[in-house]
Amino acid sequence: MDKFIHSNSAQDQRKRLLDYLRTHGSIDTITARRELDILMPAARLHELRHKFGHRIDTVRTKQPTECGKLHTVAKYVLLGEVQS
């Protein structure tokens, strides 16, 4: 993923998120914020599920933040995509 991100429109955030899921299969909240510059990944995932029909599961996991504190975060797993 390019470190320089051109737009933070909801559409571009959804595209970055879906591209990441297609490549890696899953993403957690911390990674979405840090690497994709998506501050509210749950909102973008909701849109991908309910507006665009992608099958994405949410799994709770514990993960340390950059300051080392352990948090329960969401891990989003791509199960299937809308057939075009």
C-alpha positions in Angstrom: 0.0 0.0 0.0 1.3 3.4 -0.9 2.2 5.5 2.2 0.9 8.6 0.4 -2.9 8.5 0.2 -4.6 10.9 -2.1 -8.1 11.1 -0.8 -10.0 10.4 2.4 -13.4 10.3 0.8 -15.6 7.5 2.0 -15.4 6.0 -1.5 -11.6 6.0 -1.5 -11.5 4.6 2.0 -13.8 1.7 1.0 -11.6 1.0 -2.0 -8.4 0.9 0.1 -10.1 -1.3 2.6 -11.5 -3.7 0.1 -8.2 -3.9 -1.8 -6.4 -4.7 1.4 -9.0 -7.4 2.3 -8.6 -8.9 -1.2 -4.9 -9.1 -0.8 -4.5 -10.1 2.8 -7.9 -11.7 3.6 -8.3 -9.8 6.9 -7.5 -6.5 8.6 -7.9 -5.3 12.2 -8.9 -1.9 13.4 -5.4 -0.7 14.4 -3.9 -1.7 11.0 -6.8 0.0 9.1 -6.1 3.2 11.0 -2.3 3.1 10.9 -1.7 1.8 7.4 -4.8 2.8 5.4 -5.5 6.1 7.2 -9.1 5.1 7.9 -10.0 6.5 11.3 -13.5 4.8 11.4 -13.0 1.5 9.8 -16.3 0.1 11.3 -18.3 2.6 9.3 -16.6 1.7 6.0 -17.1 -2.0 6.8 -20.7 -1.4 7.5 -21.1 0.3 4.1 -19.2 -2.5 2.3 -21.6 -5.1 3.9 -24.9 -3.3 3.8 -24.7 -1.0 0.8 -22.5 -3.2 -1.4 -23.3 -6.7 -0.2 -19.8 -8.0 0.6 -19.6 -10.8 3.1 -17.3 -9.7 5.9 -17.2 -11.3 9.3 -16.0 -9.6 12.5 -13.9 -11.4 15.0 -12.8 -9.9 18.3 -9.1 -10.2 19.1 -6.6 -8.8 21.6 -3.8 -6.7 20.1 -1.3 -4.2 21.5 -1.4 -0.6 20.3 1.8 1.3 19.4 2.2 2.4 23.1 2.1 -1.3 24.1 -1.3 -1.5 25.8 -3.4 -4.5 25.0 -6.9 -3.8 23.6 -9.8 -5.9 22.3 -10.1 -4.9 18.6 -12.2 -6.0 15.7 -10.6 -8.1 13.0 -12.5 -8.1 9.7 -12.4 -11.2 7.5 -13.5 -11.2 3.9 -15.7 -14.2 3.3 -17.1 -13.4 -0.1 -17.7 -10.6 -2.6 -20.6 -9.5 -4.6 -20.6 -11.1 -8.0 -20.6 -8.5 -10.8 
